[in-house]
Amino acid sequence: MHFSDIPADVLARFRDGVVIPAQPLALNAQRQFDVRRQRALTRYYADAGAGGLAVGVHTTQFAIRDVGLYQPVLEAAAQTVSDWTERPLVMIAGVAGRTAQAVAEARTARALGYHAVLLSLAALKGCSEDELIEHCQVIAAEMPLIGFYLQPAVGGMALGASFWRRFAGIDNVIGIKVAPFNRYATLDVMAGVAAARAGDRVTLYTGNDDHIVLDLVTPFRTELGNLHFAGGLLGHWSVWTQKAVGILERCKAARQQDAVPMDVLALDSAVTDCNAAFFDVANAFHGVIAGCHEVLRRQGLLEGRWCLDPDEDLSPGQSEAIDRVYRLYPELNDDAFVKANLERWLVDA
């Protein structure tokens, strides 16, 4: 599948910039797949105004592959979107592992109607740049490709400007999720895309959950002109998603002004403070997925915050940290929106 095969309205929305939540995995108390609540999550994101959905990614838990849930989870999201909304959503599937596994997952995603794949390179640690690029080229021959600069704290590796220049030069690459949580590394991606002269084809999405708002309003100067992040593909946006849609619109408006308004600058620190609680920064991200689950549990979208790994849960003090940001930034949660719609999202269909 080539990116020219993506429906024109879907590709246009992706390039314009949308909110793309990284979807969590709904489990019951026995740590079994909860299809009903998984569908409810998808309906929530669609009704909240998200422009796409990323499934089978880090927030979904890479371990779904070890328990036979990769295809069922992708299938549930794709089918629910098709049944629930006529609005075009960009459907992105995470692919991981060595080349044979990644190819198989890309083919699964294509068969299920996904538009692109988000490629994790974590399994290729220690490979040379030539080997990484060859791997990416093989996957790009299967599906339109979005690069993923995953932060080292949760399994990523350092990737310099040279890698991103060569990656952006691959014809079927349509975007990059920039998530190293590092400003220098973020600039490396910008330099690489510019050096490849790929800024018109490769759309940049922030995955820097610690720097969301400033990423979205910052012009990044390169030798070929300014580049900018169009939207966000974020684990952070798996919660309070309706308000995230409003944040992106505020950032897009701010980009059109000569100066970024002070209230938007203040919003950056507020969002980052919330992220510190959700992602458990105080404990080196140990509770990153459980933290997102906890917010969704409080809203009623998830029954509990269970992860596939029984040892993966909130860290000591993390629940209190979430309490604090709820008190400090009540305007950033969408609890009222969820409460008003939860019953119909949870209806079996």
Sequence and secondary structure as in RCSB ss.txt:
>XXXX:A:sequence
MHFSDIPADVLARFRDGVVIPAQPLALNAQRQFDVRRQRALTRYYADAGAGGLAVGVHTTQFAIRDVGLYQPVLE
AAAQTVSDWTERPLVMIAGVAGRTAQAVAEARTARALGYHAVLLSLAALKGCSEDELIEHCQVIAAEMPLIGFYL
QPAVGGMALGASFWRRFAGIDNVIGIKVAPFNRYATLDVMAGVAAARAGDRVTLYTGNDDHIVLDLVTPFRTELG
NLHFAGGLLGHWSVWTQKAVGILERCKAARQQDAVPMDVLALDSAVTDCNAAFFDVANAFHGVIAGCHEVLRRQG
LLEGRWCLDPDEDLSPGQSEAIDRVYRLYPELNDDAFVKANLERWLVDA
>XXXX:A:secstr
  GGGS HHHHHHHHH  EEEB    B TTS B HHHHHHHHHHHHHHT SEEEESSGGG GGGGGGT HHHHHH
HHHHHHHHH  S  EEEEEE SSHHHHHHHHHHHHHTT SEEEE  GGGTT  HHHHHHHHHHHHTTS EEEEEE
 GGGT     HHHHHHHHTSTTEEEEEEE S HHHHHHHHHHHHHTT TTTSEEEE  TTSHHHHHH  EEETTE
EE   EEEESGGGSSHHHHHHHHHHHHHHHTSSS  HHHHHHHHHHHHHHHHHTTGGGTTTTHHHHHHHHHHHHT
SSS    SSTT    TTHHHHHHHHHHH GGG  HHHHHHHHHHHTS  
